[in-house]
Amino acid sequence: MKLTVRKSRLRGAAAMPGSKSHTIRAVMIATLAEGQSRVLAPLDSLDTQAAVTAGRAFGAEVELGAEWIVRGVAGRPHTPENVVDIGNSGTTMFIAVGVAALGEGYTVLTGDEQIRRRPAQGLVDALNELGAECFSTRGNGCAPLVIKGRLRGGRVEIDCPISQYLTSPLIACPLAEGDTEIRVTRLNEQPYAEMTLAWLDRRGIRCEREGLSRFHIPGGQQYQAFEERIPADFSSATFFLCAAALVGEDVLLQGLDMNDVQGDKAVVDMLREMGADITVEPQGIRVRAAGLRGAEFDLNATPDALPSLAVVGCFAEGETRLLNVPQARVKETDRLLVMREELAKMGGQVEELGDGLIVRHSPLKSAEVSGRGDHRVVMALGVAGLAAQGETVVDTAESAAVTFPDFVDLMQALGAGMEHVP
């Protein structure tokens, strides 16, 4: 499927979808809990459906609707009857590896082509040290992964180039047989680890820590059933924030809570620093286009913002530096390489660094570009098309449904000249 995009002006209000990261954590923790949990206002997307698939494979009963009802397995995941295919959801895969390590039998986890390229060896090694049996079927540290419990606990040192290497044992280790000591030597994407810890805290899980570098997690704990409302997703809202900063006459983004732990709320201040007219109001975040100037940002905590900020940088006077985000190379695609190559097709002057991008003022022109099957690349290029002269065509547009099925519909409601074509 392709996405056609014409230069547009945006105006009006749009309610932002629920958080993917919160929804997946809710489903996986509810799967491990004892009793019936209710997840209110969840995001329904391909990634979150992958979490549902995993939860059901581990024995949870999941009912979908306006709210999701999950009846958990009380800390004892069942052995799946078949290979568990989690599609394109890296968050689901990494958390599910930890869940599988609590089971008695063998679990096989796999996913699509992109998932089967994503490194997991650091997490595999850590879980093996904690008593699980875990290996890659191809011996390359990537899915398909085979996991068998039970997790005993113990001491482990983890290098976390992505936050899920820590999130996975944080969720699983409270249910291990013994206590766990975790020492973290490096942690990228720290806000996502804080999100996980906030979920544990609300569930009453005991976890002593020294910042984000050392953790002591007593074993033998249990998750209890819960009811929680999922907040709106700042990662998805980033595309609307950036689009409105470029072509917004008066855009109100509803449902976003600046007090939530999501790291991508920092994009609001980043765009302000670039000159965007943004106000936080009781009813939402209001954005109006303004003259933009380049700036320098450390995106280590907010890697998902890189594609859309690279687009904004093309329209900002001077130079925009997006730095300290090496993990962008191991997402669904190598986003540093991909954004340089695709924006170049539109006339963008983008320099690729080992861990970031330098974007120079270079107003974009329409072109045929490739989303590379990466949902965030597709949506970022869609935003680029809203500000570029002529008609831009983005391929693999169906991949936006991984996290944001309503992306095009919400853009259209604001006046975007954007539509899917076969």
VMD Tcl script that draws the C-alpha trace (Angstrom):
set ca {
  {0.00 0.00 0.00}
  {1.16 3.53 -0.78}
  {0.50 6.85 0.90}
  {0.05 9.95 -1.24}
  {0.61 13.28 0.49}
  {0.12 16.84 -0.76}
  {1.27 20.12 0.71}
  {-1.38 21.04 3.30}
  {-2.37 23.28 6.19}
  {-3.62 21.67 9.38}
  {-6.32 23.03 11.66}
  {-8.62 21.56 14.32}
  {-8.51 19.10 17.20}
  {-7.49 15.44 17.30}
  {-7.50 12.96 20.18}
  {-4.23 11.08 20.39}
  {-4.29 7.25 20.63}
  {-3.32 5.26 23.70}
  {0.30 4.52 24.48}
  {1.75 1.43 22.84}
  {4.40 1.04 25.54}
  {1.89 1.29 28.39}
  {-0.59 -1.04 26.67}
  {1.97 -3.80 26.10}
  {3.19 -3.59 29.69}
  {-0.40 -3.73 30.91}
  {-1.19 -6.86 28.88}
  {1.97 -8.73 29.84}
  {1.76 -7.88 33.54}
  {-1.96 -8.77 33.56}
  {-1.00 -12.09 31.94}
  {1.27 -12.84 34.91}
  {-1.20 -11.57 37.52}
  {-3.63 -13.56 39.63}
  {-7.25 -12.78 38.81}
  {-9.00 -10.54 36.29}
  {-7.49 -7.23 35.18}
  {-9.15 -4.45 33.20}
  {-7.14 -2.33 30.76}
  {-9.09 0.83 29.92}
  {-8.62 2.84 26.69}
  {-5.89 0.55 25.32}
  {-4.19 1.11 21.99}
  {-5.48 -1.43 19.47}
  {-2.69 -1.84 16.93}
  {-0.62 -4.62 15.41}
  {2.04 -4.27 18.13}
  {-0.43 -4.44 21.00}
  {-2.29 -7.31 19.33}
  {1.07 -9.11 19.36}
  {1.09 -8.75 23.15}
  {-2.41 -10.24 23.25}
  {-1.21 -13.15 21.11}
  {1.68 -13.76 23.50}
  {-0.53 -13.47 26.58}
  {-2.98 -16.01 25.21}
  {-0.15 -18.35 24.25}
  {1.02 -18.28 27.87}
  {-2.47 -19.24 29.06}
  {-4.14 -15.91 29.78}
  {-7.74 -15.36 28.73}
  {-8.06 -12.02 26.92}
  {-11.32 -10.36 25.89}
  {-11.06 -7.39 23.54}
  {-13.42 -4.45 23.21}
  {-13.59 -0.84 24.38}
  {-11.68 -2.17 27.39}
  {-9.55 -5.29 27.50}
  {-10.19 -7.96 30.13}
  {-7.24 -10.21 31.00}
  {-7.47 -13.26 33.29}
  {-3.93 -14.07 34.28}
  {-1.95 -17.22 35.02}
  {-0.93 -16.32 38.60}
  {2.79 -16.30 37.84}
  {2.88 -19.68 36.10}
  {2.92 -19.21 32.31}
  {1.70 -22.22 30.34}
  {3.91 -23.83 27.72}
  {2.63 -22.50 24.37}
  {1.11 -25.13 22.08}
  {2.91 -23.69 19.06}
  {5.60 -21.23 18.05}
  {4.61 -17.73 19.20}
  {4.82 -15.21 16.35}
  {4.86 -11.65 17.69}
  {4.99 -10.00 14.26}
  {6.86 -6.69 14.35}
  {6.65 -5.94 18.08}
  {10.10 -5.75 19.64}
  {8.71 -4.65 23.01}
  {6.44 -7.70 23.11}
  {9.26 -10.04 22.12}
  {11.70 -8.87 24.78}
  {9.12 -8.87 27.58}
  {7.79 -12.25 26.43}
  {11.29 -13.75 26.66}
  {11.28 -12.94 30.38}
  {7.73 -14.28 30.83}
  {8.69 -17.52 29.07}
  {11.62 -17.91 31.49}
  {9.04 -18.33 34.28}
  {7.48 -21.37 32.61}
  {8.38 -25.04 32.96}
  {8.40 -26.02 29.28}
  {10.01 -24.74 26.11}
  {8.71 -21.60 24.38}
  {9.74 -20.62 20.86}
  {9.39 -16.91 20.03}
  {9.76 -15.49 16.55}
  {8.55 -12.56 14.48}
  {8.72 -10.93 11.08}
  {11.88 -10.32 9.06}
  {12.73 -7.15 10.98}
  {12.30 -8.84 14.37}
  {14.53 -11.70 13.24}
  {17.33 -9.17 12.67}
  {17.08 -7.43 16.06}
  {19.87 -8.37 18.51}
  {18.75 -10.09 21.70}
  {21.94 -11.78 22.87}
  {22.48 -9.47 25.85}
  {19.09 -10.40 27.27}
  {19.57 -14.08 26.42}
  {22.86 -14.13 28.32}
  {21.37 -12.37 31.34}
  {18.44 -14.78 31.63}
  {20.77 -17.76 31.30}
  {22.81 -16.42 34.21}
  {19.60 -16.16 36.24}
  {18.76 -19.83 35.77}
  {16.73 -19.95 32.56}
  {17.71 -21.86 29.44}
  {17.64 -19.54 26.45}
  {19.25 -19.62 23.01}
  {18.91 -18.41 19.45}
  {18.04 -21.16 16.97}
  {20.42 -19.68 14.38}
  {23.19 -18.93 16.86}
  {23.20 -15.24 15.91}
  {21.57 -13.79 19.03}
  {18.33 -13.02 17.17}
  {14.90 -14.63 16.99}
  {13.74 -17.33 16.72}
  {14.53 -17.74 20.41}
  {13.97 -20.82 22.54}
  {13.34 -20.25 26.26}
  {12.76 -22.60 29.19}
  {12.45 -21.83 32.89}
  {12.32 -21.73 35.69}
  {14.03 -18.47 36.49}
  {15.89 -18.90 39.79}
  {17.31 -15.43 40.40}
  {20.89 -14.59 41.25}
  {23.37 -11.88 40.28}
  {23.76 -10.52 36.79}
  {25.39 -7.63 34.97}
  {23.53 -6.29 31.92}
  {24.60 -3.90 29.19}
  {21.39 -2.33 27.83}
  {21.79 -0.74 24.40}
  {17.99 -0.80 24.35}
  {15.75 -0.40 27.38}
  {13.90 -3.70 26.91}
  {17.01 -5.61 28.04}
  {16.25 -4.22 31.49}
  {12.45 -4.07 31.30}
  {12.21 -7.81 30.65}
  {13.99 -9.02 33.83}
  {12.42 -6.24 35.90}
  {8.98 -7.66 35.06}
  {9.94 -11.34 35.35}
  {12.35 -11.44 38.32}
  {9.83 -10.62 41.09}
  {8.28 -14.03 40.25}
  {11.61 -15.89 40.26}
  {12.28 -18.49 42.91}
  {15.00 -16.45 44.63}
  {16.20 -12.88 44.90}
  {17.83 -11.10 41.96}
  {20.62 -8.53 41.89}
  {20.98 -6.60 38.63}
  {23.86 -4.27 37.81}
  {23.40 -2.14 34.69}
  {26.57 -1.01 32.94}
  {24.82 1.07 30.26}
  {21.19 2.01 29.79}
  {19.87 3.77 26.72}
  {16.24 4.97 26.56}
  {16.03 5.48 30.32}
  {12.43 6.81 30.42}
  {11.15 3.43 29.25}
  {12.84 1.74 32.20}
  {11.25 4.32 34.49}
  {7.89 3.47 32.92}
  {8.41 -0.20 33.78}
  {9.41 0.65 37.34}
  {6.30 2.81 37.70}
  {4.17 -0.18 36.68}
  {5.92 -2.37 39.25}
  {5.46 0.25 41.95}
  {1.72 0.55 41.26}
  {1.43 -3.23 41.49}
  {3.07 -3.24 44.92}
  {6.18 -5.09 43.70}
  {9.20 -4.67 45.97}
  {12.30 -3.45 44.16}
  {15.19 -1.65 45.84}
  {17.40 0.37 43.53}
  {20.26 2.79 43.22}
  {19.06 5.06 40.44}
  {19.00 2.98 37.28}
  {22.31 1.21 37.85}
  {21.62 -1.36 40.60}
  {18.49 -3.30 41.53}
  {17.62 -5.79 44.26}
  {14.41 -7.67 43.52}
  {13.10 -10.14 46.11}
  {11.79 -13.36 44.55}
  {8.56 -15.17 45.30}
  {6.36 -12.13 44.75}
  {3.02 -12.06 42.90}
  {1.21 -9.64 40.64}
  {-2.36 -8.90 41.65}
  {-5.16 -8.07 39.23}
  {-5.62 -4.37 38.49}
  {-7.63 -1.77 36.62}
  {-5.74 0.95 34.78}
  {-6.46 3.52 32.09}
  {-3.83 3.81 29.35}
  {-2.60 7.39 28.76}
  {-2.24 8.88 25.29}
  {0.95 8.13 23.38}
  {3.57 10.87 23.05}
  {5.55 8.76 20.56}
  {2.58 8.76 18.17}
  {1.76 12.37 18.99}
  {5.29 13.37 17.94}
  {4.26 13.12 14.28}
  {1.35 15.50 14.88}
  {3.45 17.86 16.98}
  {6.05 18.04 14.22}
  {3.48 18.34 11.43}
  {1.70 21.16 13.25}
  {5.01 22.93 13.92}
  {5.57 22.92 10.14}
  {2.10 23.51 8.68}
  {-0.31 23.99 11.57}
  {-2.62 27.01 11.62}
  {-4.13 26.05 14.98}
  {-3.94 22.39 16.03}
  {-5.08 21.01 19.40}
  {-3.80 17.56 20.37}
  {-6.04 16.08 23.04}
  {-5.43 13.49 25.74}
  {-1.70 14.07 26.34}
  {-0.55 14.23 29.95}
  {2.72 16.09 30.50}
  {2.97 14.44 33.94}
  {3.20 10.93 32.47}
  {6.58 9.16 32.53}
  {6.84 8.86 28.72}
  {10.16 10.20 27.50}
  {8.84 11.53 24.20}
  {6.97 14.31 25.96}
  {10.38 16.04 25.73}
  {9.62 16.66 22.04}
  {7.30 19.48 23.15}
  {10.23 21.39 24.61}
  {12.51 20.45 21.71}
  {10.11 22.00 19.22}
  {9.72 25.05 21.43}
  {13.50 25.46 21.41}
  {13.35 25.39 17.62}
  {10.82 28.23 17.69}
  {7.49 26.40 17.43}
  {4.46 28.08 19.01}
  {3.29 25.47 21.53}
  {1.12 25.93 24.62}
  {0.01 23.30 27.12}
  {-3.64 23.89 27.99}
  {-6.14 21.99 30.19}
  {-7.80 20.54 27.09}
  {-4.59 19.55 25.31}
  {-1.44 20.78 23.60}
  {-1.96 23.58 21.08}
  {0.51 24.02 18.21}
  {0.85 26.71 15.56}
  {3.49 26.86 12.86}
  {6.22 29.45 13.28}
  {9.65 30.20 11.87}
  {11.97 27.39 12.99}
  {15.68 27.42 13.71}
  {18.13 24.59 14.11}
  {19.14 23.21 17.48}
  {21.11 20.36 19.03}
  {19.37 17.53 20.88}
  {20.52 14.43 22.73}
  {18.00 11.78 21.65}
  {19.34 8.91 23.75}
  {16.17 8.91 25.86}
  {13.85 9.61 22.91}
  {15.04 7.55 19.91}
  {11.58 7.23 18.38}
  {11.52 10.99 17.81}
  {14.49 10.88 15.43}
  {12.64 10.34 12.11}
  {10.15 13.17 12.59}
  {12.70 15.60 14.05}
  {14.95 14.93 11.05}
  {12.08 16.11 8.85}
  {11.58 19.25 10.95}
  {15.32 19.95 10.74}
  {15.10 20.23 6.95}
  {12.79 23.24 7.31}
  {14.66 24.91 10.18}
  {17.16 27.68 9.52}
  {20.74 26.67 10.11}
  {21.72 23.24 11.33}
  {19.94 20.66 13.51}
  {22.04 18.02 15.29}
  {20.32 14.84 16.53}
  {22.93 13.06 18.63}
  {23.74 10.18 21.00}
  {21.18 7.79 19.57}
  {23.17 4.76 18.32}
  {20.25 2.44 19.15}
  {18.34 4.00 16.23}
  {20.36 1.63 14.04}
  {18.77 -1.47 15.61}
  {15.11 -0.54 15.49}
  {12.79 -1.83 12.75}
  {15.38 -0.45 10.34}
  {18.67 1.40 10.63}
  {16.84 4.71 10.98}
  {19.97 6.83 10.71}
  {20.79 5.36 7.31}
  {17.19 5.24 6.14}
  {16.27 8.81 7.03}
  {19.43 10.12 5.37}
  {18.73 8.20 2.18}
  {15.00 8.91 1.96}
  {15.17 12.61 2.82}
  {17.96 12.98 0.24}
  {15.43 11.89 -2.40}
  {13.37 14.94 -1.39}
  {16.35 17.28 -1.47}
  {17.23 17.01 2.20}
  {20.80 17.73 3.24}
  {21.39 15.12 5.91}
  {24.76 13.92 7.18}
  {24.92 10.53 8.86}
  {27.06 10.15 11.98}
  {27.87 6.99 13.85}
  {25.27 7.84 16.48}
  {23.11 10.54 14.95}
  {22.28 12.93 12.12}
  {23.20 16.46 11.15}
  {20.36 18.07 9.20}
  {20.90 21.33 7.31}
  {18.24 23.74 6.12}
  {16.97 22.27 2.87}
  {13.22 22.73 2.21}
  {11.94 19.48 0.76}
  {10.37 18.74 -2.61}
  {7.96 15.96 -3.44}
  {9.35 12.58 -4.46}
  {8.64 8.87 -4.40}
  {10.19 7.54 -1.21}
  {10.25 4.26 0.67}
  {9.04 3.74 4.20}
  {11.13 0.53 4.27}
  {8.31 -1.23 6.14}
  {9.14 0.84 9.25}
  {6.07 2.48 10.80}
  {7.90 5.50 12.16}
  {9.76 6.11 8.90}
  {6.47 5.93 6.96}
  {4.76 8.45 9.23}
  {7.77 10.79 9.29}
  {7.90 10.82 5.48}
  {4.17 11.48 5.49}
  {4.82 14.55 7.64}
  {7.53 15.61 5.20}
  {5.03 15.42 2.37}
  {2.67 17.82 4.15}
  {5.31 20.56 3.97}
  {6.90 19.69 0.61}
  {5.96 21.13 -2.75}
  {3.98 18.77 -5.00}
  {2.77 15.25 -4.25}
  {4.88 12.82 -2.25}
  {4.34 9.05 -2.49}
  {5.45 6.78 0.39}
  {5.48 3.00 -0.08}
  {4.94 0.27 2.58}
  {2.41 2.62 4.17}
  {0.50 -0.30 5.70}
  {3.25 -0.60 8.33}
  {1.91 2.48 10.17}
  {-0.73 0.14 11.62}
  {1.97 -1.38 13.82}
  {1.49 1.47 16.29}
  {-0.93 3.99 14.77}
  {-3.75 2.49 12.66}
  {-5.67 5.79 12.64}
  {-2.73 7.96 11.55}
  {-4.14 8.87 8.13}
  {-7.72 9.29 9.37}
  {-6.66 11.73 12.09}
  {-4.44 13.66 9.68}
  {-7.31 13.92 7.21}
  {-9.60 15.22 9.96}
  {-7.15 18.10 10.46}
  {-7.17 18.91 6.74}
  {-4.20 16.90 5.50}
  {-4.13 16.00 1.82}
  {-3.17 12.45 2.63}
  {-4.68 9.16 1.50}
  {-3.93 5.49 1.03}
  {-3.79 4.04 -2.47}
  {-3.36 0.37 -3.46}
}
mol new
graphics top color blue
foreach p $ca { graphics top sphere $p radius 0.5 }
foreach p [lrange $ca 0 end-1] q [lrange $ca 1 end] { graphics top cylinder $p $q radius 0.2 }
display resetview
